[in-house]
Amino acid sequence: MTPFDAHSQVLLIDDDAHLRQALAQTLDLAGLKVCSLADARGLAPRIPRDWPGVVVSDIRMPGIDGLQLLTQLHEQDPELPVLLITGHGDVPLAVQAMRAGAYDFLEKPFASDDLLASVRRALDLRRLVLDNRSLRLALSDRNALAARLVGQSPAMQRLREQLGALAGIAADVLILGETGAGKEVVARALHDLSSRRNGPFVAINAGALAESVVESELFGHEPGAFTGAQKRRIGKFEFANGGTLFLDEIESMSLEVQVKLLRLLQERVVERLGGNQLIPLDIRVIAATKEDLRQAADAGRFRADLYYRLNVAPLRIPPLRERGEDALLLFQHFAEAAASRHGLPPRALQASHSAALLRHSWPGNVRELQNAAERFALGLDLDLDQQAPTASDDTREVDGNGLNAQVEAFERSLICAEMARPHASLRSLAEALGLPRKTLHDKLRKHGLNFGEAGGSSPDNLD
């Protein structure tokens, strides 16, 4: 197969050894990294789609000519610049090639400066094309993340930024989050936005596996490895080869299995139970836990070396109680999806519904909210355990369903939701709500709220 250096800036192809050497020297003296070849057969599939270089090729060559190479290259990337070198009799052919998408052609003999000028223009164009492509991909990824990880709170924006940065690298990831926070959703987003997106995504919950089968499930086994092992079994790690393995509830794994996992992460090989063959792995491991693994390691329940190996790229999913108004966005998102799935018209959220959603602490996080949204879409009551952030003031009924009453109730619920968070002063609360302190003071009096009862200072203290 034709060799190719992906780090080169110019790929030069010409079957004339003397001309190829002279052109390569000219490009090299100009500070360009050149990969020169005498034959273009089997070359096109070896060039990555986003290779940041240009191709300079003769037209008349044995095996495959410049026009055929141009066609093959543009089937993979129509925006890759291809410069053609032609003899005098090849000019009509070169014009045909230009119409087919060639960037430029140079008629022999040509000056070295003409070649350098054309190559540099082509490289500038290539950089611009790849920058625009990268921006479009980044925008698409951000839109995809915003659709999967719904929320406008600073915590969710920060999570999306971190996830976007980690998706494109090869490092293993440790996801930290409470039960129901959406750890598998984040893991799948990491996979789908990575270069492994076309490979398998294998999810396994270590906490749901019996101790007697966990090693066989993860690492596989050979026939006769233990009683009942009648045929070979491919483990989850091996099955995920070329893709991503998501290992949830990693804290539930025994210390013996943790030793094997550490070896796998360090050496990227797996050995089936009862076997002697080391099988190379090309996988990314995303582990998830709801516990503090550092504390578990200090207590002797989790290996410290495995913790440090996993904790290179941690991602923390904020619990729903820390995300304020995201609860409303998520609830509407899930309720509309559920209504569409069941063929029902979407239900409108009343102010009292919004207030209840904002008051609730969501111990089950997004999973609990999704279930509540499903019930709401089916026409059932929210049935939430009301947890008011102040006294029992938040449980009073909205007087009427007019616009003014709903606006007042919604305003009050937003203030109460913010008061549930720690604020050392009214100034801090006012800044969080985006209100002047005097305006906030008036609103607290109007709604019968007392900032001092929420754990802060008295509402009369404007500092």
Buried (B, 14 or more C-beta within 10 A) or exposed (E): EBEBBEEBBBBBBBBBEEBBEEBBEBBEEBEBEBBBBBBBBBBBEBBEEEBBBBBBBBBBBEEBBBBBBBBBBBEEBEBBBBBBBBBEEBEEBBEEBEEEBBBBBBBEEBEBEEBBEBBEBBBEBBEEBBEEBEEEEEEEBBEBBBEBBBBEBEBBEEBBEBBBEBBEEEEBBBBBBBEBBBBBBBBBBBBBBBEBEEBBBBBBBBBEBEEEEBBBBBBBBBEEBEEEBEEBBBBBBBBBBEBBBBBBBBBBBEEEBBBBBBBBBEEBEBBBBBBEEEBEBEBBBBBBBBBBBEEBBEEEBBBEEBBEBBBEBBBBBBBBBEBBBBBBBBBBBBBBBBBEEEEEEBBEBBBBBBBBBBBBBBBBBBBBBBBBBBBBBEEEEBEBEEBEBBEEBBEEEBEEEEEEBBEBBBBBBBBBBBBBBEBEBBBBBBEBBEBEBEEBBEBBEEBEBBBBBBBBBEBEBBE
